[in-house]
Amino acid sequence: MTKSQILSNILNSLYPNLCPGCNAVLPNTEMVICGHCELNLPVTDYHQLSENPVAKLFWGKIDFVNATSFLKFNKKGIVQGMMHQLKYHGNKRIGEFLGYKFGEVLHNSSFMEGINGIIPLPLHPRKLVLRGYNQSEYIAIGMSKSLNIPLLNHFVERAVNNISQTKIAGVDRHQNVQNIFALRPNHTIGNQHLLIVDDTITTGATLESLGRLITTQTNCRVSFATIASVV
């Protein structure tokens, strides 16, 4: 056994690689989640239904093509554990892993028809500095790889550092995200079908705000996709 292998074993014993879904020790350091959690992911299959619960969140509010979520979010469930690790504990690998898996599910489905660009929901620069990364971008990276569709992460920006939606309820969520996004200067995109990607959807207010900016200020159409859905 080499010195690097010995050191790796020592580190693994002190800081074991845990499954973000159930906290079980992962036997392989390359694994992102355990086999049990992967087999039991609560897949929604919403992409197969145009009138699914996620799509209904946007009805009558914005002109969009399709909307879906990969997994159903349940409190204290597998998905909550993974989303918490992704957003607050620096586990960027889980974002890319789930994005890739989501892309595999969507690949060759009618949902993806005409989509030629993926936009992760942007973070405000101040929040990006504090967190160190944009979790939605890692999801979009995984989806881009599995779908072979370009990642467009320099097209829009979050111009207002608004209060987190998790701290607000009801109608106030829509008011909190009004006009918080902007097109980056000298944007050159137009006449495309863009997939806007985020981690979790509750009311859809933030995605709606970004979608409205894009559809009203460009010739693009939009669809929405998130890893987890509360609805």
KOLSE-140144 format. One record per residue (C-alpha): residue in one letter; x, y, z. Coordinates in steps of 0.1 Angstrom, whole numbers, plus 2048, in hexadecimal, padded with zeros to 3 digits. Layout:
BEGIN
aXYZ;...
# end
This chain:
BEGIN
m800800800;t80E8227F6;k81184080D;s7F58527FB;q7DE834800;i7E7832825;l7E0857829;s7BF854816;n7B483782D;i7BD84C84C;l7A986A83F;n78C854835;s78B845858;l78C867868;y77587984F;p76085D83F;n74F86581E;l72A864827;c70B861811;p6FA883811;g6D887180F;c6DB85A82E;n6FD86183E;a70883D838;v72E839832;l73683680D;p74D819807;n75C8297E8;t76A84D7EA;e75E8537C6;m73A84C7CF;v72386A7D3;i7058587E3;c7008357EF;g6EF81A7D9;h6D18197F0;c6CA83E7ED;e6D083E7C8;l6B78217C3;n69D8337D9;l69F8567CB;p67B8637C9;v67A86A7A4;t65C87E79A;d65A877774;y64A89A771;h65B89F750;q643886741;l62589B74A;s6208BE73C;e6068C5757;n61C8BB775;p61C8CD797;v63C8E178F;a62F8ED76D;k60E8F877E;l622910795;f629925776;w607924765;g5F994675F;k61895776B;i632954750;d63594872C;f64A92872E;v64D90771C;n6518EC736;a65A8E775B;t6658C976F;s6788BC78D;f68C89D791;l6858937B5;k66A8987CF;f6758AB7EE;n66989D80F;k6748AA831;k68F893841;g69087F821;i6AD87680A;v6A98947F4;q6A98AD811;g6CA89E81D;m6DA8A17FB;m6CD8C57F5;h6DA8CF817;q6FD8C1810;l6FD8D27EE;k6F38F57FA;y7038F881C;h71F8DE81F;g7328E37FF;n7298C27F0;k72B8CE7CC;r72E8AA7BF;i70B8A27C9;g6FE8BF7B3;e7118B3795;f70888F79B;l6E289679E;g6E48AD780;y6F489276B;k6D9879777;f6BE892770;g6CC89774D;e6CB871747;v6A7870750;l69E88E739;h6B488271C;n69F87A6FD;s67F88570E;s66789D6FE;f66E8B571B;m6908BC70C;e6838C46E9;g6948E36DB;i6A78EC6FB;n6CA8F86F1;g6D7909710;i6D8904736;i6D892174E;p6DE91B773;l6CB93378A;p6E694D793;l6F19577B6;h6F897B7C0;p71E9817C0;r71D9887E6;k70C9677ED;l7239557D5;v7419617E8;l732956809;r7289337FC;g74692F7E5;y7319207C9;n70F9207B8;q6FE8FF7BF;s6E79037A1;e70590678A;y7128E4795;i6F08D578D;a6F18E676B;i7148D9765;g7098B576B;m6EA8BA754;s6FF8CA739;k7178AC739;s6FC892737;l6E68A571E;n7038B3709;i6F38D570A;p7078F5710;l709905733;l70192A731;n70C937752;h71795A747;f6F7966737;v6E3973755;e6ED980778;r6DC98579A;a6DC9AB79E;v6CB9AD7C0;n6D699A7DF;n6B39937EB;i6A998180B;s6A995B809;q68794D7FE;t68993381A;k683950833;i66495C822;a64294D81D;g624951806;v61F96F7EE;d63D9807FC;r6549677EA;h6499767C9;q64E9997D5;n6719907E2;v67E9857C0;q6709A17AA;n68A9AF792;i6A899E7A3;f6B7991783;a6C79A3766;l6D699A744;r6FC99E744;p7099BA72E;n70D9B3709;h6FB99270B;t6FA9816E9;i6E09666EE;g6BE9656DD;n6A494F6CC;q6AC9316E1;h69A9196F8;l6AB91B71A;l6A8903738;i6AA916759;v6B8900775;d6B690279B;d6B98EB7B9;t6978EC7C9;i6758FA7C0;t65B9057D9;t6459207CA;g6599267AA;a65B94C7B1;t68194F7AB;l68193A78B;e66394E77F;s67596E784;l693963770;g67D954755;r66A974751;l68A98874D;i696971731;t67596E71E;t66D99371F;q6909A0717;t69B9866FD;n68C9706E2;c6929516F7;r679938704;v67E928726;s678907739;f67F90075D;a68F8E276F;t6998DD793;i6A88BF7A5;a68E8C07C1;s66A8CA7C4;v6568D17E3;v6368CF7CF;
# end
